[in-house]
Amino acid sequence: LEVFSYVIEANLLPFINSIKRSYLLELKRQQRISKAKIYLPKRDELLVKEIVNRLRQILKRDIEYEVVEKPELIGGFLVETDSYQIDASVKGILEGIKV
């Protein structure tokens, strides 16, 4: 109640979504957990396992993940976490070399 009163008095209501997002990111940092979405052209459990293991090594935290099939990627994968995006998809590579 005290925090809510402060937010109203300081006219911070327009920033409440940013405050919430920052709070949730800090909470996840403290809990040592990151969420990730892994996009693949078709589900490949071996690739998912490898991606999750690499993310754990890089981020040094546990990963909660969701796999989403996205056929338009053609091949490879796309990973989105709270703070990173890794595009190793064929579609991303082709778009990168488009003139």
RATA-V977110 format. One line per field, one symbol per residue. phi: phi as a letter, one per 20 degrees, with the letter a starting at -180 (. if undefined). burial: 1 if it has 24 or more other ideal C-beta (glycine too) atoms within 12 Angstrom, else 0. Layout:
phi = ???
burial = ???
This chain:
phi = .fffffgffeldgfdfffffffffffffffemccebdddcfbfcfffgfffffffgffelbfceccdcfbgffmambcccdgcccdddefgfffffdfe
burial = 000000000000000000000000000000000111111110000001001100100010001010100100100111111100000110010000000
